[in-house]
Amino acid sequence: MLNPIQMLRMSARRQAVWAILLGAALGLSGCKSVQTTQGGTVGVERKQMMMVSSSQMNQAAEQSYQQVLAEARNKGELNRDSAQLARVRKVANRLIPQTAVFRADAANWKWEVNVISSKELNAWCMPGGKIAFYSGLIEQLDMTDAEIAAVMGHEIAHALREHARERASRQMAVGLGVSIVGAAAGLGQGGMNLANMVSDLTLVLPNSREHETESDRIGVEIAARAGYDPRAAITLWQKMTQKSGGEPPQWMSTHPSHQTRIRDLEDYSARVMPLYEKSHR
């Protein structure tokens, strides 16, 4: 995301305890290689190693999302502009049915879409379809509906690919995660910790280049299938380039550079243009 990286730390003693628990967990269930989505036209087919279950992540995301909404509501920042909220939800209602192309179960997710009044250029989708759009993103970039669809399609793709679940699993594997023992039987303290992790992974810690690229590609296909011009993703990042001014070299960044991202989006938006054209026949 747009916020700085915050390192997760554990004491040596907690690391040792976690290593024992991790070994036990691996012995019982193993680390699974899964295919979270179908490839679609864009052909994202990488398998992922998972140690945390989807149900655990979705349960934790629900708790974390409600906490975010409660904080925004208390500050008078939740869904303050009814017209803006209606606009964002209209886009979402066109995009969500297209998720079935990548995974059939997504249609049954308990999708939620809300707008938070903030100057941040930000938007996200937690596991299980919990979406938040920030008003600053819409207003400062003077976004078209197609550009809103580009951002939302990208964020939805993170949830479809279960990138937060994959990252949580990776952190567990290297001993940097938080204890989730006992979460399968109910939230408890483990579930509380996992909810905090979901919040950090969604709101604070940046996605990898690999995850960002996958979501860019799936995002343009979702938008195209929903009848939004996929080339809007290009104009969106051109606006982002202008807004951000200078940026660090690609090798210093966890995200692709703007120019690398734009070139990839030009390629993949062209690949899905027939889907967009078909949606208007």
Secondary structure as the mmCIF struct_conf table of DSSP 4:
data_model
#
loop_
_struct_conf.conf_type_id
_struct_conf.id
_struct_conf.beg_label_comp_id
_struct_conf.beg_label_asym_id
_struct_conf.beg_label_seq_id
_struct_conf.end_label_comp_id
_struct_conf.end_label_asym_id
_struct_conf.end_label_seq_id
BEND BEND1 ASN A 3 ASN A 3
HELX_LH_PP_P HELX_LH_PP_P1 PRO A 4 ILE A 5
HELX_RH_AL_P HELX_RH_AL_P1 ALA A 12 SER A 29
HELX_LH_PP_P HELX_LH_PP_P2 CYS A 31 CYS A 31
STRN STRN1 LYS A 32 VAL A 34
BEND BEND2 THR A 37 THR A 37
TURN_TY1_P TURN_TY1_P1 GLY A 40 GLY A 43
STRN STRN2 GLN A 48 MET A 50
BEND BEND3 VAL A 52 VAL A 52
HELX_RH_AL_P HELX_RH_AL_P2 SER A 54 ASN A 74
TURN_TY1_P TURN_TY1_P2 LYS A 75 GLY A 76
STRN STRN3 LEU A 78 LEU A 78
BEND BEND4 ASN A 79 ASN A 79
HELX_RH_AL_P HELX_RH_AL_P3 SER A 82 LEU A 95
HELX_RH_3T_P HELX_RH_3T_P1 ILE A 96 VAL A 101
TURN_TY1_P TURN_TY1_P3 PHE A 102 PHE A 102
HELX_RH_3T_P HELX_RH_3T_P2 ALA A 104 ASN A 108
BEND BEND5 TRP A 109 TRP A 109
STRN STRN4 GLU A 112 ILE A 116
BEND BEND6 LYS A 119 LYS A 119
STRN STRN5 ALA A 123 MET A 126
TURN_TY1_P TURN_TY1_P4 PRO A 127 GLY A 129
STRN STRN6 LYS A 130 TYR A 134
HELX_RH_AL_P HELX_RH_AL_P4 SER A 135 GLN A 140
TURN_TY1_P TURN_TY1_P5 LEU A 141 ASP A 142
HELX_RH_AL_P HELX_RH_AL_P5 ASP A 145 LEU A 160
TURN_TY1_P TURN_TY1_P6 ARG A 161 GLU A 162
HELX_RH_AL_P HELX_RH_AL_P6 HIS A 163 ALA A 173
TURN_TY1_P TURN_TY1_P7 VAL A 174 GLY A 175
BEND BEND7 GLY A 177 GLY A 177
TURN_TY1_P TURN_TY1_P8 VAL A 181 GLY A 182
HELX_RH_3T_P HELX_RH_3T_P3 ALA A 183 ALA A 185
HELX_RH_AL_P HELX_RH_AL_P7 GLY A 188 LEU A 203
TURN_TY1_P TURN_TY1_P9 VAL A 204 VAL A 204
BEND BEND8 LEU A 205 LEU A 205
HELX_LH_PP_P HELX_LH_PP_P3 PRO A 206 SER A 208
HELX_RH_AL_P HELX_RH_AL_P8 ARG A 209 ARG A 225
TURN_TY1_P TURN_TY1_P10 ALA A 226 GLY A 227
TURN_TY1_P TURN_TY1_P11 PRO A 230 ARG A 231
HELX_RH_AL_P HELX_RH_AL_P9 ALA A 232 SER A 244
BEND BEND9 GLY A 246 GLY A 246
HELX_RH_3T_P HELX_RH_3T_P4 GLN A 250 MET A 252
BEND BEND10 THR A 254 HIS A 255
HELX_LH_PP_P HELX_LH_PP_P4 PRO A 256 SER A 257
HELX_RH_AL_P HELX_RH_AL_P10 HIS A 258 SER A 279
TURN_TY1_P TURN_TY1_P12 HIS A 280 HIS A 280
#
